[in-house]
Amino acid sequence: MPKVVYVNCPHCGKEFYIGQEFLVIEESYCHCPYCSQEFKPEAARRAARA
Ligand SMILES: [Zn+2]
């Protein structure tokens, strides 16, 4: 089973998944495939589950 985490992009609101390793790397940013913005994956994950 792949280790992925679903997040919502804080810029466009679309949902997509990232590798779980993004959440454990302090300085990582994930890249939204829809709007091409970069953001902190941890913040996006919290927003998605709030
Ligand atoms: Zn986006």
mmCIF file of the protein (N, C-alpha, C, O) and its ligand, coordinates in Angstrom:
data_MODEL
# 
_entry.id   MODEL 
# 
loop_
_entity.id 
_entity.type 
_entity.pdbx_number_of_molecules 
1 polymer     1 
2 non-polymer 1 
# 
_entity_poly.entity_id                      1 
_entity_poly.type                           'polypeptide(L)' 
_entity_poly.nstd_linkage                   no 
_entity_poly.nstd_monomer                   no 
_entity_poly.pdbx_seq_one_letter_code       MPKVVYVNCPHCGKEFYIGQEFLVIEESYCHCPYCSQEFKPEAARRAARA 
_entity_poly.pdbx_seq_one_letter_code_can   MPKVVYVNCPHCGKEFYIGQEFLVIEESYCHCPYCSQEFKPEAARRAARA 
_entity_poly.pdbx_strand_id                 A 
# 
loop_
_entity_poly_seq.entity_id 
_entity_poly_seq.num 
_entity_poly_seq.mon_id 
_entity_poly_seq.hetero 
1 1  MET n 
1 2  PRO n 
1 3  LYS n 
1 4  VAL n 
1 5  VAL n 
1 6  TYR n 
1 7  VAL n 
1 8  ASN n 
1 9  CYS n 
1 10 PRO n 
1 11 HIS n 
1 12 CYS n 
1 13 GLY n 
1 14 LYS n 
1 15 GLU n 
1 16 PHE n 
1 17 TYR n 
1 18 ILE n 
1 19 GLY n 
1 20 GLN n 
1 21 GLU n 
1 22 PHE n 
1 23 LEU n 
1 24 VAL n 
1 25 ILE n 
1 26 GLU n 
1 27 GLU n 
1 28 SER n 
1 29 TYR n 
1 30 CYS n 
1 31 HIS n 
1 32 CYS n 
1 33 PRO n 
1 34 TYR n 
1 35 CYS n 
1 36 SER n 
1 37 GLN n 
1 38 GLU n 
1 39 PHE n 
1 40 LYS n 
1 41 PRO n 
1 42 GLU n 
1 43 ALA n 
1 44 ALA n 
1 45 ARG n 
1 46 ARG n 
1 47 ALA n 
1 48 ALA n 
1 49 ARG n 
1 50 ALA n 
# 
loop_
_struct_asym.id 
_struct_asym.entity_id 
A 1 
B 2 
# 
loop_
_chem_comp.id 
_chem_comp.type 
_chem_comp.mon_nstd_flag 
ALA 'L-peptide linking' y 
ARG 'L-peptide linking' y 
ASN 'L-peptide linking' y 
CYS 'L-peptide linking' y 
GLN 'L-peptide linking' y 
GLU 'L-peptide linking' y 
GLY 'peptide linking'   y 
HIS 'L-peptide linking' y 
ILE 'L-peptide linking' y 
LEU 'L-peptide linking' y 
LYS 'L-peptide linking' y 
MET 'L-peptide linking' y 
PHE 'L-peptide linking' y 
PRO 'L-peptide linking' y 
SER 'L-peptide linking' y 
TYR 'L-peptide linking' y 
VAL 'L-peptide linking' y 
ZN  non-polymer         . 
# 
_pdbx_entity_nonpoly.entity_id   2 
_pdbx_entity_nonpoly.name        ? 
_pdbx_entity_nonpoly.comp_id     ZN 
# 
_pdbx_nonpoly_scheme.asym_id         B 
_pdbx_nonpoly_scheme.entity_id       2 
_pdbx_nonpoly_scheme.mon_id          ZN 
_pdbx_nonpoly_scheme.ndb_seq_num     1 
_pdbx_nonpoly_scheme.pdb_seq_num     101 
_pdbx_nonpoly_scheme.auth_seq_num    101 
_pdbx_nonpoly_scheme.pdb_mon_id      ZN 
_pdbx_nonpoly_scheme.auth_mon_id     ZN 
_pdbx_nonpoly_scheme.pdb_strand_id   A 
_pdbx_nonpoly_scheme.pdb_ins_code    . 
# 
loop_
_atom_site.group_PDB 
_atom_site.id 
_atom_site.type_symbol 
_atom_site.label_atom_id 
_atom_site.label_alt_id 
_atom_site.label_comp_id 
_atom_site.label_asym_id 
_atom_site.label_entity_id 
_atom_site.label_seq_id 
_atom_site.pdbx_PDB_ins_code 
_atom_site.Cartn_x 
_atom_site.Cartn_y 
_atom_site.Cartn_z 
_atom_site.occupancy 
_atom_site.B_iso_or_equiv 
_atom_site.pdbx_formal_charge 
_atom_site.auth_seq_id 
_atom_site.auth_comp_id 
_atom_site.auth_asym_id 
_atom_site.auth_atom_id 
_atom_site.pdbx_PDB_model_num 
ATOM   1   N  N  . MET A 1 1  ? 0.855   -1.200 0.000   1.00 0.00 ? 1   MET A N  1 
ATOM   2   C  CA . MET A 1 1  ? 0.000   0.000  0.000   1.00 0.00 ? 1   MET A CA 1 
ATOM   3   C  C  . MET A 1 1  ? 0.884   1.240  0.000   1.00 0.00 ? 1   MET A C  1 
ATOM   4   O  O  . MET A 1 1  ? 1.746   1.389  0.866   1.00 0.00 ? 1   MET A O  1 
ATOM   5   N  N  . PRO A 1 2  ? 0.677   2.120  -0.956  1.00 0.00 ? 2   PRO A N  1 
ATOM   6   C  CA . PRO A 1 2  ? 1.522   3.318  -1.033  1.00 0.00 ? 2   PRO A CA 1 
ATOM   7   C  C  . PRO A 1 2  ? 1.255   4.256  0.133   1.00 0.00 ? 2   PRO A C  1 
ATOM   8   O  O  . PRO A 1 2  ? 0.121   4.407  0.587   1.00 0.00 ? 2   PRO A O  1 
ATOM   9   N  N  . LYS A 1 3  ? 2.305   4.872  0.599   1.00 0.00 ? 3   LYS A N  1 
ATOM   10  C  CA . LYS A 1 3  ? 2.177   5.820  1.702   1.00 0.00 ? 3   LYS A CA 1 
ATOM   11  C  C  . LYS A 1 3  ? 1.976   7.215  1.143   1.00 0.00 ? 3   LYS A C  1 
ATOM   12  O  O  . LYS A 1 3  ? 2.930   7.921  0.815   1.00 0.00 ? 3   LYS A O  1 
ATOM   13  N  N  . VAL A 1 4  ? 0.722   7.590  1.044   1.00 0.00 ? 4   VAL A N  1 
ATOM   14  C  CA . VAL A 1 4  ? 0.390   8.909  0.534   1.00 0.00 ? 4   VAL A CA 1 
ATOM   15  C  C  . VAL A 1 4  ? -0.550  9.604  1.499   1.00 0.00 ? 4   VAL A C  1 
ATOM   16  O  O  . VAL A 1 4  ? -1.232  8.961  2.297   1.00 0.00 ? 4   VAL A O  1 
ATOM   17  N  N  . VAL A 1 5  ? -0.575  10.909 1.416   1.00 0.00 ? 5   VAL A N  1 
ATOM   18  C  CA . VAL A 1 5  ? -1.423  11.725 2.273   1.00 0.00 ? 5   VAL A CA 1 
ATOM   19  C  C  . VAL A 1 5  ? -2.196  12.690 1.382   1.00 0.00 ? 5   VAL A C  1 
ATOM   20  O  O  . VAL A 1 5  ? -1.621  13.338 0.507   1.00 0.00 ? 5   VAL A O  1 
ATOM   21  N  N  . TYR A 1 6  ? -3.486  12.777 1.610   1.00 0.00 ? 6   TYR A N  1 
ATOM   22  C  CA . TYR A 1 6  ? -4.287  13.709 0.822   1.00 0.00 ? 6   TYR A CA 1 
ATOM   23  C  C  . TYR A 1 6  ? -4.262  15.090 1.452   1.00 0.00 ? 6   TYR A C  1 
ATOM   24  O  O  . TYR A 1 6  ? -4.402  15.242 2.665   1.00 0.00 ? 6   TYR A O  1 
ATOM   25  N  N  . VAL A 1 7  ? -4.083  16.082 0.611   1.00 0.00 ? 7   VAL A N  1 
ATOM   26  C  CA . VAL A 1 7  ? -4.048  17.468 1.067   1.00 0.00 ? 7   VAL A CA 1 
ATOM   27  C  C  . VAL A 1 7  ? -4.944  18.313 0.167   1.00 0.00 ? 7   VAL A C  1 
ATOM   28  O  O  . VAL A 1 7  ? -5.255  17.941 -0.965  1.00 0.00 ? 7   VAL A O  1 
ATOM   29  N  N  . ASN A 1 8  ? -5.344  19.454 0.702   1.00 0.00 ? 8   ASN A N  1 
ATOM   30  C  CA . ASN A 1 8  ? -6.049  20.435 -0.109  1.00 0.00 ? 8   ASN A CA 1 
ATOM   31  C  C  . ASN A 1 8  ? -5.133  21.626 -0.340  1.00 0.00 ? 8   ASN A C  1 
ATOM   32  O  O  . ASN A 1 8  ? -4.585  22.186 0.609   1.00 0.00 ? 8   ASN A O  1 
ATOM   33  N  N  . CYS A 1 9  ? -4.972  22.001 -1.561  1.00 0.00 ? 9   CYS A N  1 
ATOM   34  C  CA . CYS A 1 9  ? -4.150  23.162 -1.885  1.00 0.00 ? 9   CYS A CA 1 
ATOM   35  C  C  . CYS A 1 9  ? -4.779  24.417 -1.265  1.00 0.00 ? 9   CYS A C  1 
ATOM   36  O  O  . CYS A 1 9  ? -5.961  24.677 -1.487  1.00 0.00 ? 9   CYS A O  1 
ATOM   37  N  N  . PRO A 1 10 ? -4.014  25.196 -0.495  1.00 0.00 ? 10  PRO A N  1 
ATOM   38  C  CA . PRO A 1 10 ? -4.556  26.404 0.121   1.00 0.00 ? 10  PRO A CA 1 
ATOM   39  C  C  . PRO A 1 10 ? -4.800  27.524 -0.890  1.00 0.00 ? 10  PRO A C  1 
ATOM   40  O  O  . PRO A 1 10 ? -5.434  28.527 -0.561  1.00 0.00 ? 10  PRO A O  1 
ATOM   41  N  N  . HIS A 1 11 ? -4.316  27.363 -2.083  1.00 0.00 ? 11  HIS A N  1 
ATOM   42  C  CA . HIS A 1 11 ? -4.460  28.411 -3.104  1.00 0.00 ? 11  HIS A CA 1 
ATOM   43  C  C  . HIS A 1 11 ? -5.701  28.191 -3.966  1.00 0.00 ? 11  HIS A C  1 
ATOM   44  O  O  . HIS A 1 11 ? -6.477  29.120 -4.189  1.00 0.00 ? 11  HIS A O  1 
ATOM   45  N  N  . CYS A 1 12 ? -5.886  26.966 -4.450  1.00 0.00 ? 12  CYS A N  1 
ATOM   46  C  CA . CYS A 1 12 ? -7.009  26.708 -5.352  1.00 0.00 ? 12  CYS A CA 1 
ATOM   47  C  C  . CYS A 1 12 ? -8.042  25.761 -4.750  1.00 0.00 ? 12  CYS A C  1 
ATOM   48  O  O  . CYS A 1 12 ? -9.132  25.605 -5.300  1.00 0.00 ? 12  CYS A O  1 
ATOM   49  N  N  . GLY A 1 13 ? -7.707  25.125 -3.622  1.00 0.00 ? 13  GLY A N  1 
ATOM   50  C  CA . GLY A 1 13 ? -8.662  24.276 -2.929  1.00 0.00 ? 13  GLY A CA 1 
ATOM   51  C  C  . GLY A 1 13 ? -8.809  22.878 -3.478  1.00 0.00 ? 13  GLY A C  1 
ATOM   52  O  O  . GLY A 1 13 ? -9.609  22.101 -2.958  1.00 0.00 ? 13  GLY A O  1 
ATOM   53  N  N  . LYS A 1 14 ? -8.069  22.533 -4.505  1.00 0.00 ? 14  LYS A N  1 
ATOM   54  C  CA . LYS A 1 14 ? -8.180  21.194 -5.084  1.00 0.00 ? 14  LYS A CA 1 
ATOM   55  C  C  . LYS A 1 14 ? -7.459  20.172 -4.206  1.00 0.00 ? 14  LYS A C  1 
ATOM   56  O  O  . LYS A 1 14 ? -6.467  20.477 -3.545  1.00 0.00 ? 14  LYS A O  1 
ATOM   57  N  N  . GLU A 1 15 ? -7.986  18.963 -4.223  1.00 0.00 ? 15  GLU A N  1 
ATOM   58  C  CA . GLU A 1 15 ? -7.390  17.897 -3.442  1.00 0.00 ? 15  GLU A CA 1 
ATOM   59  C  C  . GLU A 1 15 ? -6.488  17.042 -4.312  1.00 0.00 ? 15  GLU A C  1 
ATOM   60  O  O  . GLU A 1 15 ? -6.823  16.705 -5.448  1.00 0.00 ? 15  GLU A O  1 
ATOM   61  N  N  . PHE A 1 16 ? -5.354  16.707 -3.761  1.00 0.00 ? 16  PHE A N  1 
ATOM   62  C  CA . PHE A 1 16 ? -4.465  15.768 -4.427  1.00 0.00 ? 16  PHE A CA 1 
ATOM   63  C  C  . PHE A 1 16 ? -3.635  15.087 -3.374  1.00 0.00 ? 16  PHE A C  1 
ATOM   64  O  O  . PHE A 1 16 ? -3.728  15.439 -2.198  1.00 0.00 ? 16  PHE A O  1 
ATOM   65  N  N  . TYR A 1 17 ? -2.825  14.120 -3.756  1.00 0.00 ? 17  TYR A N  1 
ATOM   66  C  CA . TYR A 1 17 ? -2.031  13.432 -2.750  1.00 0.00 ? 17  TYR A CA 1 
ATOM   67  C  C  . TYR A 1 17 ? -0.542  13.629 -2.958  1.00 0.00 ? 17  TYR A C  1 
ATOM   68  O  O  . TYR A 1 17 ? -0.048  13.843 -4.065  1.00 0.00 ? 17  TYR A O  1 
ATOM   69  N  N  . ILE A 1 18 ? 0.139   13.543 -1.829  1.00 0.00 ? 18  ILE A N  1 
ATOM   70  C  CA . ILE A 1 18 ? 1.589   13.684 -1.824  1.00 0.00 ? 18  ILE A CA 1 
ATOM   71  C  C  . ILE A 1 18 ? 2.177   12.474 -1.116  1.00 0.00 ? 18  ILE A C  1 
ATOM   72  O  O  . ILE A 1 18 ? 1.475   11.762 -0.398  1.00 0.00 ? 18  ILE A O  1 
ATOM   73  N  N  . GLY A 1 19 ? 3.437   12.251 -1.317  1.00 0.00 ? 19  GLY A N  1 
ATOM   74  C  CA . GLY A 1 19 ? 4.124   11.185 -0.597  1.00 0.00 ? 19  GLY A CA 1 
ATOM   75  C  C  . GLY A 1 19 ? 4.228   11.530 0.876   1.00 0.00 ? 19  GLY A C  1 
ATOM   76  O  O  . GLY A 1 19 ? 4.430   12.687 1.247   1.00 0.00 ? 19  GLY A O  1 
ATOM   77  N  N  . GLN A 1 20 ? 4.089   10.529 1.695   1.00 0.00 ? 20  GLN A N  1 
ATOM   78  C  CA . GLN A 1 20 ? 4.148   10.734 3.135   1.00 0.00 ? 20  GLN A CA 1 
ATOM   79  C  C  . GLN A 1 20 ? 5.480   11.337 3.575   1.00 0.00 ? 20  GLN A C  1 
ATOM   80  O  O  . GLN A 1 20 ? 5.546   11.993 4.614   1.00 0.00 ? 20  GLN A O  1 
ATOM   81  N  N  . GLU A 1 21 ? 6.527   11.125 2.808   1.00 0.00 ? 21  GLU A N  1 
ATOM   82  C  CA . GLU A 1 21 ? 7.830   11.661 3.176   1.00 0.00 ? 21  GLU A CA 1 
ATOM   83  C  C  . GLU A 1 21 ? 7.840   13.194 3.233   1.00 0.00 ? 21  GLU A C  1 
ATOM   84  O  O  . GLU A 1 21 ? 8.687   13.784 3.904   1.00 0.00 ? 21  GLU A O  1 
ATOM   85  N  N  . PHE A 1 22 ? 6.909   13.832 2.535   1.00 0.00 ? 22  PHE A N  1 
ATOM   86  C  CA . PHE A 1 22 ? 6.831   15.291 2.603   1.00 0.00 ? 22  PHE A CA 1 
ATOM   87  C  C  . PHE A 1 22 ? 6.524   15.779 4.011   1.00 0.00 ? 22  PHE A C  1 
ATOM   88  O  O  . PHE A 1 22 ? 6.936   16.872 4.400   1.00 0.00 ? 22  PHE A O  1 
ATOM   89  N  N  . LEU A 1 23 ? 5.811   14.978 4.762   1.00 0.00 ? 23  LEU A N  1 
ATOM   90  C  CA . LEU A 1 23 ? 5.388   15.393 6.096   1.00 0.00 ? 23  LEU A CA 1 
ATOM   91  C  C  . LEU A 1 23 ? 6.486   15.261 7.144   1.00 0.00 ? 23  LEU A C  1 
ATOM   92  O  O  . LEU A 1 23 ? 6.389   15.847 8.222   1.00 0.00 ? 23  LEU A O  1 
ATOM   93  N  N  . VAL A 1 24 ? 7.502   14.515 6.842   1.00 0.00 ? 24  VAL A N  1 
ATOM   94  C  CA . VAL A 1 24 ? 8.564   14.309 7.833   1.00 0.00 ? 24  VAL A CA 1 
ATOM   95  C  C  . VAL A 1 24 ? 9.814   15.133 7.528   1.00 0.00 ? 24  VAL A C  1 
ATOM   96  O  O  . VAL A 1 24 ? 10.728  15.216 8.348   1.00 0.00 ? 24  VAL A O  1 
ATOM   97  N  N  . ILE A 1 25 ? 9.843   15.733 6.354   1.00 0.00 ? 25  ILE A N  1 
ATOM   98  C  CA . ILE A 1 25 ? 10.962  16.604 6.004   1.00 0.00 ? 25  ILE A CA 1 
ATOM   99  C  C  . ILE A 1 25 ? 10.576  18.045 6.353   1.00 0.00 ? 25  ILE A C  1 
ATOM   100 O  O  . ILE A 1 25 ? 9.651   18.611 5.771   1.00 0.00 ? 25  ILE A O  1 
ATOM   101 N  N  . GLU A 1 26 ? 11.289  18.611 7.294   1.00 0.00 ? 26  GLU A N  1 
ATOM   102 C  CA . GLU A 1 26 ? 10.902  19.903 7.862   1.00 0.00 ? 26  GLU A CA 1 
ATOM   103 C  C  . GLU A 1 26 ? 10.796  21.011 6.811   1.00 0.00 ? 26  GLU A C  1 
ATOM   104 O  O  . GLU A 1 26 ? 9.871   21.823 6.850   1.00 0.00 ? 26  GLU A O  1 
ATOM   105 N  N  . GLU A 1 27 ? 11.728  21.040 5.892   1.00 0.00 ? 27  GLU A N  1 
ATOM   106 C  CA . GLU A 1 27 ? 11.792  22.156 4.934   1.00 0.00 ? 27  GLU A CA 1 
ATOM   107 C  C  . GLU A 1 27 ? 11.145  21.825 3.596   1.00 0.00 ? 27  GLU A C  1 
ATOM   108 O  O  . GLU A 1 27 ? 11.352  22.539 2.616   1.00 0.00 ? 27  GLU A O  1 
ATOM   109 N  N  . SER A 1 28 ? 10.370  20.757 3.546   1.00 0.00 ? 28  SER A N  1 
ATOM   110 C  CA . SER A 1 28 ? 9.804   20.368 2.262   1.00 0.00 ? 28  SER A CA 1 
ATOM   111 C  C  . SER A 1 28 ? 8.604   21.241 1.890   1.00 0.00 ? 28  SER A C  1 
ATOM   112 O  O  . SER A 1 28 ? 7.877   21.735 2.752   1.00 0.00 ? 28  SER A O  1 
ATOM   113 N  N  . TYR A 1 29 ? 8.427   21.408 0.610   1.00 0.00 ? 29  TYR A N  1 
ATOM   114 C  CA . TYR A 1 29 ? 7.237   22.055 0.081   1.00 0.00 ? 29  TYR A CA 1 
ATOM   115 C  C  . TYR A 1 29 ? 6.658   21.136 -0.979  1.00 0.00 ? 29  TYR A C  1 
ATOM   116 O  O  . TYR A 1 29 ? 7.392   20.491 -1.727  1.00 0.00 ? 29  TYR A O  1 
ATOM   117 N  N  . CYS A 1 30 ? 5.353   21.083 -1.036  1.00 0.00 ? 30  CYS A N  1 
ATOM   118 C  CA . CYS A 1 30 ? 4.772   20.313 -2.121  1.00 0.00 ? 30  CYS A CA 1 
ATOM   119 C  C  . CYS A 1 30 ? 4.229   21.255 -3.182  1.00 0.00 ? 30  CYS A C  1 
ATOM   120 O  O  . CYS A 1 30 ? 3.942   22.423 -2.920  1.00 0.00 ? 30  CYS A O  1 
ATOM   121 N  N  . HIS A 1 31 ? 4.100   20.729 -4.357  1.00 0.00 ? 31  HIS A N  1 
ATOM   122 C  CA . HIS A 1 31 ? 3.791   21.514 -5.538  1.00 0.00 ? 31  HIS A CA 1 
ATOM   123 C  C  . HIS A 1 31 ? 2.420   21.114 -6.063  1.00 0.00 ? 31  HIS A C  1 
ATOM   124 O  O  . HIS A 1 31 ? 2.208   19.965 -6.449  1.00 0.00 ? 31  HIS A O  1 
ATOM   125 N  N  . CYS A 1 32 ? 1.501   22.055 -6.076  1.00 0.00 ? 32  CYS A N  1 
ATOM   126 C  CA . CYS A 1 32 ? 0.161   21.763 -6.552  1.00 0.00 ? 32  CYS A CA 1 
ATOM   127 C  C  . CYS A 1 32 ? 0.162   21.537 -8.062  1.00 0.00 ? 32  CYS A C  1 
ATOM   128 O  O  . CYS A 1 32 ? 0.655   22.377 -8.815  1.00 0.00 ? 32  CYS A O  1 
ATOM   129 N  N  . PRO A 1 33 ? -0.394  20.393 -8.511  1.00 0.00 ? 33  PRO A N  1 
ATOM   130 C  CA . PRO A 1 33 ? -0.422  20.107 -9.941  1.00 0.00 ? 33  PRO A CA 1 
ATOM   131 C  C  . PRO A 1 33 ? -1.475  20.926 -10.699 1.00 0.00 ? 33  PRO A C  1 
ATOM   132 O  O  . PRO A 1 33 ? -1.471  20.954 -11.930 1.00 0.00 ? 33  PRO A O  1 
ATOM   133 N  N  . TYR A 1 34 ? -2.366  21.584 -9.972  1.00 0.00 ? 34  TYR A N  1 
ATOM   134 C  CA . TYR A 1 34 ? -3.446  22.333 -10.616 1.00 0.00 ? 34  TYR A CA 1 
ATOM   135 C  C  . TYR A 1 34 ? -3.097  23.796 -10.835 1.00 0.00 ? 34  TYR A C  1 
ATOM   136 O  O  . TYR A 1 34 ? -3.334  24.344 -11.911 1.00 0.00 ? 34  TYR A O  1 
ATOM   137 N  N  . CYS A 1 35 ? -2.527  24.430 -9.802  1.00 0.00 ? 35  CYS A N  1 
ATOM   138 C  CA . CYS A 1 35 ? -2.267  25.867 -9.916  1.00 0.00 ? 35  CYS A CA 1 
ATOM   139 C  C  . CYS A 1 35 ? -0.781  26.203 -9.842  1.00 0.00 ? 35  CYS A C  1 
ATOM   140 O  O  . CYS A 1 35 ? -0.406  27.372 -9.931  1.00 0.00 ? 35  CYS A O  1 
ATOM   141 N  N  . SER A 1 36 ? 0.061   25.196 -9.681  1.00 0.00 ? 36  SER A N  1 
ATOM   142 C  CA . SER A 1 36 ? 1.509   25.366 -9.715  1.00 0.00 ? 36  SER A CA 1 
ATOM   143 C  C  . SER A 1 36 ? 2.079   26.165 -8.543  1.00 0.00 ? 36  SER A C  1 
ATOM   144 O  O  . SER A 1 36 ? 3.211   26.643 -8.609  1.00 0.00 ? 36  SER A O  1 
ATOM   145 N  N  . GLN A 1 37 ? 1.297   26.309 -7.473  1.00 0.00 ? 37  GLN A N  1 
ATOM   146 C  CA . GLN A 1 37 ? 1.794   26.979 -6.284  1.00 0.00 ? 37  GLN A CA 1 
ATOM   147 C  C  . GLN A 1 37 ? 2.499   25.975 -5.379  1.00 0.00 ? 37  GLN A C  1 
ATOM   148 O  O  . GLN A 1 37 ? 2.228   24.774 -5.420  1.00 0.00 ? 37  GLN A O  1 
ATOM   149 N  N  . GLU A 1 38 ? 3.404   26.494 -4.569  1.00 0.00 ? 38  GLU A N  1 
ATOM   150 C  CA . GLU A 1 38 ? 4.063   25.655 -3.579  1.00 0.00 ? 38  GLU A CA 1 
ATOM   151 C  C  . GLU A 1 38 ? 3.588   26.044 -2.193  1.00 0.00 ? 38  GLU A C  1 
ATOM   152 O  O  . GLU A 1 38 ? 3.330   27.216 -1.917  1.00 0.00 ? 38  GLU A O  1 
ATOM   153 N  N  . PHE A 1 39 ? 3.474   25.055 -1.328  1.00 0.00 ? 39  PHE A N  1 
ATOM   154 C  CA . PHE A 1 39 ? 3.020   25.327 0.038   1.00 0.00 ? 39  PHE A CA 1 
ATOM   155 C  C  . PHE A 1 39 ? 3.512   24.245 0.966   1.00 0.00 ? 39  PHE A C  1 
ATOM   156 O  O  . PHE A 1 39 ? 3.966   23.183 0.538   1.00 0.00 ? 39  PHE A O  1 
ATOM   157 N  N  . LYS A 1 40 ? 3.411   24.542 2.264   1.00 0.00 ? 40  LYS A N  1 
ATOM   158 C  CA . LYS A 1 40 ? 3.803   23.576 3.272   1.00 0.00 ? 40  LYS A CA 1 
ATOM   159 C  C  . LYS A 1 40 ? 2.768   22.456 3.362   1.00 0.00 ? 40  LYS A C  1 
ATOM   160 O  O  . LYS A 1 40 ? 1.602   22.728 3.644   1.00 0.00 ? 40  LYS A O  1 
ATOM   161 N  N  . PRO A 1 41 ? 3.162   21.217 3.132   1.00 0.00 ? 41  PRO A N  1 
ATOM   162 C  CA . PRO A 1 41 ? 2.199   20.116 3.147   1.00 0.00 ? 41  PRO A CA 1 
ATOM   163 C  C  . PRO A 1 41 ? 1.534   19.917 4.503   1.00 0.00 ? 41  PRO A C  1 
ATOM   164 O  O  . PRO A 1 41 ? 0.364   19.542 4.571   1.00 0.00 ? 41  PRO A O  1 
ATOM   165 N  N  . GLU A 1 42 ? 2.263   20.162 5.571   1.00 0.00 ? 42  GLU A N  1 
ATOM   166 C  CA . GLU A 1 42 ? 1.683   19.950 6.899   1.00 0.00 ? 42  GLU A CA 1 
ATOM   167 C  C  . GLU A 1 42 ? 0.515   20.916 7.143   1.00 0.00 ? 42  GLU A C  1 
ATOM   168 O  O  . GLU A 1 42 ? -0.510  20.518 7.696   1.00 0.00 ? 42  GLU A O  1 
ATOM   169 N  N  . ALA A 1 43 ? 0.665   22.153 6.743   1.00 0.00 ? 43  ALA A N  1 
ATOM   170 C  CA . ALA A 1 43 ? -0.402  23.136 6.898   1.00 0.00 ? 43  ALA A CA 1 
ATOM   171 C  C  . ALA A 1 43 ? -1.620  22.774 6.059   1.00 0.00 ? 43  ALA A C  1 
ATOM   172 O  O  . ALA A 1 43 ? -2.758  22.947 6.497   1.00 0.00 ? 43  ALA A O  1 
ATOM   173 N  N  . ALA A 1 44 ? -1.380  22.273 4.861   1.00 0.00 ? 44  ALA A N  1 
ATOM   174 C  CA . ALA A 1 44 ? -2.474  21.884 3.980   1.00 0.00 ? 44  ALA A CA 1 
ATOM   175 C  C  . ALA A 1 44 ? -3.231  20.697 4.535   1.00 0.00 ? 44  ALA A C  1 
ATOM   176 O  O  . ALA A 1 44 ? -4.455  20.620 4.429   1.00 0.00 ? 44  ALA A O  1 
ATOM   177 N  N  . ARG A 1 45 ? -2.495  19.773 5.126   1.00 0.00 ? 45  ARG A N  1 
ATOM   178 C  CA . ARG A 1 45 ? -3.160  18.591 5.667   1.00 0.00 ? 45  ARG A CA 1 
ATOM   179 C  C  . ARG A 1 45 ? -4.078  18.969 6.833   1.00 0.00 ? 45  ARG A C  1 
ATOM   180 O  O  . ARG A 1 45 ? -5.196  18.464 6.939   1.00 0.00 ? 45  ARG A O  1 
ATOM   181 N  N  . ARG A 1 46 ? -3.599  19.860 7.702   1.00 0.00 ? 46  ARG A N  1 
ATOM   182 C  CA . ARG A 1 46 ? -4.433  20.300 8.813   1.00 0.00 ? 46  ARG A CA 1 
ATOM   183 C  C  . ARG A 1 46 ? -5.686  20.997 8.323   1.00 0.00 ? 46  ARG A C  1 
ATOM   184 O  O  . ARG A 1 46 ? -6.771  20.800 8.870   1.00 0.00 ? 46  ARG A O  1 
ATOM   185 N  N  . ALA A 1 47 ? -5.536  21.809 7.295   1.00 0.00 ? 47  ALA A N  1 
ATOM   186 C  CA . ALA A 1 47 ? -6.676  22.541 6.752   1.00 0.00 ? 47  ALA A CA 1 
ATOM   187 C  C  . ALA A 1 47 ? -7.705  21.576 6.172   1.00 0.00 ? 47  ALA A C  1 
ATOM   188 O  O  . ALA A 1 47 ? -8.909  21.797 6.296   1.00 0.00 ? 47  ALA A O  1 
ATOM   189 N  N  . ALA A 1 48 ? -7.235  20.525 5.550   1.00 0.00 ? 48  ALA A N  1 
ATOM   190 C  CA . ALA A 1 48 ? -8.117  19.572 4.910   1.00 0.00 ? 48  ALA A CA 1 
ATOM   191 C  C  . ALA A 1 48 ? -8.956  18.790 5.921   1.00 0.00 ? 48  ALA A C  1 
ATOM   192 O  O  . ALA A 1 48 ? -10.084 18.390 5.633   1.00 0.00 ? 48  ALA A O  1 
ATOM   193 N  N  . ARG A 1 49 ? -8.384  18.580 7.113   1.00 0.00 ? 49  ARG A N  1 
ATOM   194 C  CA . ARG A 1 49 ? -9.086  17.752 8.092   1.00 0.00 ? 49  ARG A CA 1 
ATOM   195 C  C  . ARG A 1 49 ? -9.808  18.576 9.155   1.00 0.00 ? 49  ARG A C  1 
ATOM   196 O  O  . ARG A 1 49 ? -10.430 18.010 10.053  1.00 0.00 ? 49  ARG A O  1 
ATOM   197 N  N  . ALA A 1 50 ? -9.737  19.881 9.067   1.00 0.00 ? 50  ALA A N  1 
ATOM   198 C  CA . ALA A 1 50 ? -10.330 20.748 10.096  1.00 0.00 ? 50  ALA A CA 1 
ATOM   199 C  C  . ALA A 1 50 ? -11.858 20.712 10.031  1.00 0.00 ? 50  ALA A C  1 
ATOM   200 O  O  . ALA A 1 50 ? -12.525 21.380 10.820  1.00 0.00 ? 50  ALA A O  1 
HETATM 201 ZN ZN . ZN  B 2 .  ? -3.468  24.661 -6.134  1.00 0.00 2 101 ZN  A ZN 1 
# 
